[in-house]
């Protein structure tokens, strides 16, 4: 089973994030794969796919696909307008939630359009996969798209209201044409609890391409930020989203008594917090406006003695930043927000943990890194976290997709 895949990535137009890396790695593992990017594709990703010999499609193929995508864009526009109109808390809660429900519909229609395009252009693929799928309307996407498929459901954030739940129930037959691939067991439990007819399997999304940071890259990273080799560096990567615990990092940095360089990249960031950090004695802050390309991201990681991941308790989705650390060979400072992940990292000399929401202990860990940087992860670190190589991931997807061929369509 080494044939082409159909890889659908609705967010291929956005630079940054971990979907671009996985998309390119899978396309490289399976030459001549069909990549469908319904909203276009970032320049860097386009170049990587060209090198991989992938067939890239950025427009719908056929009238049904075109109509579905047009409807998706109309719905997305309505959602954007609704977010502006109903953002005030003076509106009833059900109206404030309405734009998010329309967003779910827009994503479903986009997926259905891409699936129609896949059905028209590639009939012999080993697997059809939506790499970043919506968290709802799984069966509707399958029925409208007319194509059995796998869908990576990374997390569940938006709760379905009555109309969306009704659409899901009406399309329950379509859920038998889909298998949800969830990056962690916790996400799988959430998905199967909400969609009892939807089969789900667990498999990490990130893939290991074997391209660990080299000594030359590490030297180059320090030089790029003009940081002497003997001085300690920690990087903080990724936008400051609500599940990130930046307040604990803020309080810990204020407790530092020894010099430290902090390299920060991605977006969104809080400029007021950055200004406060720049004023701290002994802390040198280097910012790289994001989102950034894979090449720049490697430069940031290469400069660091360790990368810092701080999340609120209960955040149990896959951390792309932790996966980055393992595949690139970067030491890790991480909160114990996810008991399963903490257990996997227990005893690893390259992973230093601190209690979630505990700035005093985080400051102690930072002091330890300043005095003696931890060792780099060894080559088996990706496997420890459940990460597969690109070839192994392609084989996993092929095997999983084969199970759909014998599945009953009954609800």
N, C-alpha and C positions, 0 to 999 in steps of 0.2 A: 504494500500500500504506500506508494511513493508518488501518486499522481497529484495534480494541482488541487488547490483549495479555492473556494470562494470566500474572500475576506471582506466583510462589510464594516466600515468604520465611519459612523456619522460625524465624528469629531476630528477627522483627519485634517480639516482646514485649520485647526488650532495648533499653533506651535507650543511646544512644552507638553508636560504630562507624560504618562508612561504608555499611552496607547500607541504613539508613534514608534517607539522602540520595538514593542511586541509585533506590530504590523509589519515592520521591515524585516524583523528576524524570521517570522513565519514565511514571508514571501521569499526570503533567501533560502529557507529550508526546502521549499517546494517550488522549483522554477516553473514559470508559465502560469502561476496562480492568477486568478482574476480578483483584482482589488476594486471595490466599489466605494467611492467617496461621494455621497450624494450632495454634499455642500462644498465640494472642492477639496483641495489638498495643499498643505503648506509646502513651500519650496524645498525645504530640507528633506521632507518625506518623499516628495516627488523624485528627487535625485537618488535617494536610497532604493526606491522601488525600481527605478530605471536600471540601476546597477544589478538588482536582483533578477531582472528579466521578467518582472510582473507585467500583466496587462492591466492598465489603469483605466477606469471608467468614471467620469465625473458628471455624466448627464444620464437621465433616464432613457432606457431603451424600450420603445413602444408606447402606444397611446395610454394604456392603463397605468403604466409606471409614471408617465408624465402627469396624468391627471391626479394621481395620488400625491406626487411631490408638490404640485401646485396647491392642493388642498392643505398639505402639511405647512407650507409657507404662509398660507392665509391664516391658519390656526395659530402659528407662531407669532404672527403680527398681532392678532387679537390678544394673545397672552401678554405680549409686551405692553400693549396699550392698557390692558387690565391691571397690570402691575403698577403702572403709573397712577391710574385712576383710583384704585382701591388700596393704596399703600397705607393710608391713614387708619389708625386703630379706631377711629370713630365709625367706620363702616362695620356692619355685622360680620361675624367671623366667616360665615359661609360665602360672603362676597369676597372677602380677602383671600379665601382659598380658591376661588374660581379660576384665576389665571393659572395657577399651578395644575389644576385639573385639565385645562385646555392644553397646557404644555405636554401633559402625558398623551393626549390625543395627537398632537403634532408629531411627537416622537414616534408614535405608533404608525402614523401615515408615512413618515419618512422611511421607516423600516420596511413597510409593505412595498413602497416604491422600489427600494433597493432589492428586495426579494423578487419582485416581478422582473427587474432587470437581470438578476442572476439566472432566473428560470429561462429567460429568452436567450441569454448569451452563453451559458455554460450548463450542459446537461450531464456531463460525466465527471463532475468534481468528486473528490474523495470526501469532502465535507463542505457544508455551507455554514458559515459562522458570522454572527454579529458580535464584534469584539467589544463594543460598549453599548449594551442594549438598555432599553427603558426598563424600569422596575415594575411596569404594569402593562395590561392589555397584551399579554403574550400570545394568547390564542387569536385575538383579533388580527394581530400582525401576520400570523401564519395563514389565516384564512384569506385575508385581503391580498397577501403576497403570493398565495398559491404555492408555497415552497416550504417543505420541512427544513428545519434548521436548528442549530445550536445557538444559544444566546448567553453571553457573559453578563450576568447581573452582579454588578460590583457592590451595590448597597441598596438598602430600602430606606428612603427618606420621606417621600410624599405618600401620605395615606389616601387611598381612593375614596372619593365621595360616592353618593348613591348612583349617579348616572354612570360613572366609570365602572363601578361594581356591576351594574346591570349589563353594560356592554361585555364585561368579562364573562358573566354567567351565560349570556346568549352565545358567546363564542367558545364555550368550554370544550367543544369538540376539537377546536384548533389547538388546544393545549396538548393534545396527544400527538401533535406533529412537531413538538418542540421539546428540547431538553435544556433546562437552565444549567449553566455552568457557574458555580459560585466560588469565589476565591477562598472563602473560609467556611468552616462548618457553621459558625454563628450566622453568617449571611444565609446559608442554605436553610437553616432552621426557620429564619424569618420568612423566607420565600415560600417554603412548603406550608408554613402555618397560614399564610395569606391565600395561597393558591393550592388547594388540596389536590387538584387534578394534575398539577404541573410536575413532571419528573425533574429531579435535580441531582447533580453530581458535584463533588467538590474537587477543584483543581486550581492551583495558583495561576494567576494571569501573567505575571512577569515571566520572562524566559531568560535563560543564561546564554549569552552569545560568546562567552569565553574571552571577552576582551577586557581583561583586568588592567588596571592602571599600571603603567610602566614607571621605572625609576626616572626616566627622562621626563615623563609627564608630570611627575611629582615635583621635580626641580623646576619645570616650566610653570607649574601652577604657583609656586612661591614667587618666581620672578615676575609673573603677570601682575601680582598684587604688591610687589616690592616688599615682601616679607622675608626677613633673614631666616635661614634654615634652622637656627637654634631657638626661634621663638614659637610659642604654642599657638595653634590655630584650630578653631572649631567652626564648622559651617552650619548654617540654618537654611535649609532648602525647602521650597514649596510655599504656596500662598498661605496667608494666615486666615484659614477658614474657621468656622465656628467650632469644629471638633479639635482644633489645635489649642493647646494650653499655653498661650504666650504669656499670660499673667505670671505663671510660675517661673518661666524663663526670665521675665522682667525682674522679679523679686530676687532670683538667684544671682543675676548679674550685678545687682546693687550690693551684694554681699562679698563680691570678689575682693581679695586683698593682694592679688598678684596679677601681673600684666597678661593680657590675652588678646589675640586677634579674632574677630568674629566676621566671617564672610557670609553675606545674606543675599539670596537671589530668589526670583519668582515674584508673583503678584497674586492677590493684592497684599500690600503691606500697610502698616499704620505709621505714617510719617511722624506723628507726635511721639510714638514709642521710640522710633529710630533716633529722633532728636534727643530724647532723654538718654538713650544709650551712648550717643556720641559725647555727651557731657560727663560721662562717668570717668573718673581717673583710672588710668591703666588699661582701659578697654579701647581698642582700635577697631572701628567699624568700617567694613568695606562692603558696599552694596553694588549689586549687578541688577539693573532693571530687568524685569521679566515680562512675559515668558522668554526663555532662552532656548537656544538650539542644544542638541546633544553634545556638540563639541564644546560649547561654553560650559555646559553642566559638568562635563568631565574635568574641565579646568578648575572649576570651583571645588569639586571633590578632591582633585589632585593636590590642591593647596592645603587641605585640612589634615590635622592629626586625627580628627574624629568628626562625625556628623551627629547633630543633636535632633532627636525626635521626642516631642512632648505633646501628649494628647490627653483629652479628658477621659475619665473612667468610662468604660462601657463601649468605647470605640473599637469595634471588632472586625472592621473590614481590612482587606489586605493593605499593608503600608508599602507603597511603591518606594518610599525612601529607605526603608529597611532592606527591601530587595535590591535597591541600588547599592547599598553598602556591601551586601554579600557578593553581588556579581562583580563589582568593581574592585573590591578589596579595600574597603574603608572601615576603620573602627567606628563603633557605634556607642552613643550615649542615649538611653531610651527610658521613658517612664514605663511603669508596670501596669499600664492601662488595660492590657489584654492578657489575662492569665494564661491562655494557650500559647501565645507568642513568648511570654516571659518564661514559661517552662521550657520551650525549645531553646531559648538563649541561655538558660541557666548553666553556669560553669564554663561558658565560652570566654576565653581571656580577651577577646576583641570586642565584647559587648558588655558595657557597664550600665546597670539599671539603677533607677532611683524610684522611690515611692511616688505615685502620682500626686500632684498638688503639693509637693514638699520642696520648697525652694532651698531650705537649709541643706538638705542632703544633696540636692543638685549642685549647690555651690561647692560642697565638699568633693563631689565627683569631678567638677571642673578643675578644682585645685590639684587633684590627683593627676589629671591629664596634663596640666601645666608642668607639673614636676617630673612626670614620667609618662610619656604617651603610651597607650596600650599597643599591643601587637596588631598587625593586620590580620584580617580573616584568612584562613587557609582555603585551598581550592575546593574543599568539600562543603564550604559554608552555604552555597546556594542549595545544595541538596538537603541540608539540614532544615531549611525553611520550606521545603517542598517544591522548590523551583526546578523545572526541567530545562534541558537544552531545547533549542528551537526544533530540532529533529524529533526529539521525544514528545514535545508538545503537539507537533503536527500529527504524530502517530496516535497520541491520546485522543485528539479531536476526531481523527478518522475512525478510530475504534468506537468512540461514543456515538458518532453520527450513524454508524452502521446499525446501531440498536434501533434507530427510528424506522428502518426499513421493514421491521417485523412487528412494529407496534400497532395495536388495534386502534382504530379511530373512534371507538365508542367513548362516550362521556362517563 
